[in-house]
Amino acid sequence: MPQKGILKEVTLPAKDFSDQWDKIIVPEEIKTRLLCQALLELTVREHISAVSVPLHGIILLAGPPGTGKTSLARGLANRVADSLKGPGLKFIEVEPHALASANLGRSQQSVRDLLQKTISEHAAMSPLIVLLDEIETLAPDRRRLSLEANPFDVHRATDAVLAGIDQLAISYPRLLFLATTNFREAVDEALLSRVDLVVWIDKPPREACAAILSDTLTALAGRWPALKTLEQEIKNSSLPQECVGLDARQIRKSVVAACTFSKECALNPGLLTLKDLLRAIRAMHREDKRQ
């Protein structure tokens, strides 16, 4: 049975993680930088002084929701495993909301148990990558705490995160944290100061929008081959520019939504047209503005 706060445990490499790396469309230099930083962390830290070279083993992916940060982190972990080709690299994904508690002191204890017991035990057995999704949930900026909440408990929980990460960095140089946040300003400054690399994952520009549309239609064309023609039409249209301002998830959902304007298209997505796609994309923009 999974331990409290652990969403999944995986031995890498894993096929579905590899697919996530390939499907997240970001500039290649971002992927290269992430991979090189991760490899550096897992190979260099055990040979250097933490005082002279203060690496904490933390990479932070920040950016708007829907830009693929979590999938990119999973894919990065898999690519690291492919590159190292050593003993089985383990991957743990933390469920931060499972650690929160309204009871005084309970959140702090849950965080401490997760870091000092669960993660420590795994890191002692093999190289380990830990995904801390929505890191602002575990280490919120203590300067912004609402008095309506339980600021003392949150302070203690954040303190427990910082103390735990510091201890783990010293004890396990082959442990790497991959953290994500939709709200960089909501993450405690003390944690940000420990991050070795921050990478901003933004909403896709026109070229990436075109690639996302193409990839989504290619997936559907495996079942409805008529969509291959539509994919070619998109390359010579203004549709990718119409997508600018949406995140990757919204663009992919727009393709699906475009199939819902008629019963015929819902039953046979091969009937999809540029007009349908344009209508769905503009509707997604309107909905985005309402939020």
Buried (B, 14 or more C-beta within 10 A) or exposed (E): EEBEBBBEEBEBBBEEBBBBBEBBBBBEEBBEBBBEBBBBBBBEBEEEEEEEEEBBBBBBBBBEEBBBBBBBBBBBBBBBBBBBEEEEBBBBBBBBEBBBBEEEEBBBBBBBBBBBEBBBEBBEEBBBBBBBBBBBBBBBBBEEBEEEEBEEBBBBBBBBBBBBBBEBBEEBBBBBBBBBBBBBEBBBEBBBEBBBBBBEBBBBEEEBBBBBBBBBBEEBBEEBEEBBEBBEEBEEBEBBEBBBBBBBBBBBBBBEBBBEBEEEBEEEBBBBEBEBBBBBBEBBBEEEEEE
